């Protein structure tokens, strides 16, 4: 299962799906607020994690070889692991966002800052994606794609995405049956992800941390699909052997 980050749609994975489909059944959810075929808004990390687990159970999928999530998607993966409702053999959290451990008023200011950054991009232009993938060269098509997504998503989705990813709840005592968890971090974002890395170590002490060179935040799937596929296949193998 591949869970996309914010400010993109499920087709963020379009270059890796064909290769992964040769070996696996690939599931790519179109998340609320980011589905062009549904008029709805983003809900919350907790609600989406629960709905994805319920969907898998309802489809009689007893085991997931690997669940991957990038940034916002990584938040959802972390919550699914903590809920422990599905048998997940391996998980990859790519630059995933963990909840802040800060006073409520400070988290509100951070959420407002993040919201204004994205909202400015929505009303003022399509260069936002260049900031998100700050070490990757973007084509004219990439910039047009960013403009399309920003035009589609609602103001409510923008606010809920960042407010929820920064502040979603985790159980006091996190227990997961997943034996192989990886956290990927782009070399250019190590400093920014330090608090997230610390909290992932707290939640899932057996996590394997991997630094990804020469890409920006979340840049593997769209810009380096071969490396992405190799990483997922390695994670699946480690999950089977754990």
C-alpha positions, 0 to 999 in steps of 0.5 A: 500500500502506497500513501501519498504526501500532501499537495499531490494526488495518488498519481504521485506514484505513477512511475513506480506502480508498473514496476511494483505490479510485476511482483505485488498487488499494489494499492494506492488510496486516493485520500480525502481532499486529494481525490479529483473524482470525489468532492470532499475534504481531508479529515484527519490522520487518525480517521484516515488511518482507521478507514484504510485499516477497515478497508483492508479488513473488509477486502479480506486482506490478511497481510500487507507485505509493505506499507509506504507513506511519504510526509503526510502519508508517513503520518498515516503509516505511523498511526496505522502501525500504532493502531495495530489493526492490520498485519503489516510485515514491513513499513516505510515512513519517508520523511514522515511527520510526527506530532509536536510535543509543544504547548497548544498555542505554539502548535497553532502558530506553526499550523497557521504558518504552514497553512499560509505557505500553502494557501499563498501558493494556491492563490499566487502560483505554482512554484510551491512544488519547487520548495517541496522538492528543493533539490530536484529539477522540475519540468514545466509539466511538474509545475503545471501539475502543482498548479492543478492540485493547488487549484483542486484542493479546498482551503479546509483541506489545506488547514486540516492537513497541516493541523492534523499532521502536526498534532495527531494523537498516538497511543500512550504506549505504542505497540505494533506487531510490525517487525521491520520499520524503516524511516527514510530521510533525504540528506538535504532534510536531515536537520528539519527531520531531527524532531521526527526521527527522535519521536519515531525512535521513541514510538518504534525503537527497532526502526532502521533509519536510512539516509537518501542521497541526492533527492529532496523531500519525497523525491524518490517516487516521482524523480527516482522511481528505480531507486524507490522500487529497489527500496520497497523490494528490500523492505519487503524482503526484510519484512518476510525475514523478520 
